[in-house]
Amino acid sequence: MKKWWENAVIYQVYPSSFQDSDGDGIGDLEGVINRLPYIEKLGVDVIWLNPVYKSPNVDNGYDVSDYEDIQPVFGDMATFDRLLDEAHKRNIKIVMDLVVNHSSDQLDWFISSKKSKDNPYHDYYIWKNGSPDKLPNNWGSYFSGPAWTYDDKLGQYYLHLFAKEQPELNWRNKAMRQDVYKMMRWWLDKGIDGFRMDSISLLDKPVGLPDVPNPDHAKYADAQPIVADGPQLGQYLKEMNREVLSKYDGVSIGEMIGSKVDDAREYTGRDNHELDMIFQFEHVTLTPNPDKRLGKWNDERVKLTDLKASLSKWQYGLNKVGWNSLYWNNHDQPRAVSRFGNDSDEYRDVSAKMLALVLHLLKGTPYIYQGEELGMTNAHNTSLAQYRDLETLNAYKEIVVDEKLVSPEKMLRFFAEISRDNARTPMQWDDSEKAGFTSGKPWIDVNPNYVKINAQDEVDDPHSVFSFYEKLISLRHQSDLIVYGDYEELDPEDGQAFCYKRHYGTQTLLVMSNFTDQSLIRDYGQASGNQLVISNYSDDRGTMLRPYEAKAYLIQR
Ligand code: GLC
């Protein structure tokens, strides 16, 4: 049976950087309402809204202190209801972020949990006995430092894989799970259209919380085989599906750091009744550091053959079994055109379109992160003072200041490539001061290139990156070949071009793309009278692929 989200395109809105309506320098829900016509024009089906729940904002809303209230700086519940209503009137669905691997330390559950060991909420979190100088195990937090914080009064540590203000919820506690399901039903009953589930692969912690073998690896990605995909995760997802998701027609998207294709076959498997699709991290973590102590921080560019191998593995691995989420970037990743394309004046436009074409013609549900549809670039910051993200700031303190593993200059170069703040600079609406984002002082600097890259210039220009995205979205809406066709990779060893086919009934789509600034010749028989469906150049030169050229042909058998 076909599902509504299979031919959908999802647009990610990071509210604090999207549109400010009241001049406080922070985006808000009223701002999103004001920009619905823009989102509608693009043609997407769904908005995924990053967290808008009440939060002390230690991690930009991923530390929720009230699951059923709105962060005052974003508006109130009445504004949220209006957004939902206005979006629905335009046939745009709203998917909420669901942050239930951890909560804020200011959530009343955690406040009660800390009161005493026999408080009913104590067991809603993961507490372990210990003494101030003896940590329960060697796990590190993704945001630097140990994953444990000691509470003097209780004489116990609580676990937090992220900031110490984000204690991990204990999914082995049934009452806690029931409270989460109740909250999810409350939102779905309100009429939202599903959840993007934050850090959901981390819900189930391994029995006994064993040490990570190499302590140098403890802090970062290499700990994931131990920390992620715990043995009971599938059961919790099934339970959540049975008790909540199966009763609604919403979409469920799991953010699954560390998960492998085989895990995803289970989580998204049609007969498994767990999730509809997941965000996997493989293609955005293909350049691991030889020195594990540096974690994710480096400035190496990914090799095209590695990128192709990873994307192809997921295309084949989930074909007809599960479903892929397709993304190049989001609020945690640098901008696609800077990372995988070429953001120089000469090639930004064409390489942004090339990336769009390659991603949107794969099998799965494509995601567009706000500003990607304009070809927005990394921030190109040069000083630490420009950063706001706690992951970035903590890493600087730990790796540069405390441990002196790399020089400040080098770390700033790494940040300029992959800090999360590259994606969090305000949306570039027009060329007026502050890019039309706010009338006040933006909470994070606007990228100075807004004078050249902005929505106002692009929306009505038929040759813009925006119009190219519009076209790709409308092609997907009309084509079962794009939605359901089987994937076939062509020439995996080709380190310059990424070409693939999609097959559906008697139709084949041939997709060709050049990831370099050189002209290439590639012959897949495309020149022999096939119909050119879309291209990022204005004319077709057959076997020639000009710099960053991308095109697709329909081949009828
Ligand atoms: C997810 C979010 C990220 C957040 C983290 C902790 O990875 O996408 O922004 O910092 O979880 O909630």
Boltz pocket constraint, residues with backbone or C-beta under 6 A from the ligand:
constraints:
  - pocket:
      binder: B
      contacts: [[A, 59], [A, 62], [A, 63], [A, 99], [A, 162], [A, 198], [A, 199], [A, 255], [A, 331], [A, 332]]
      max_distance: 6.0
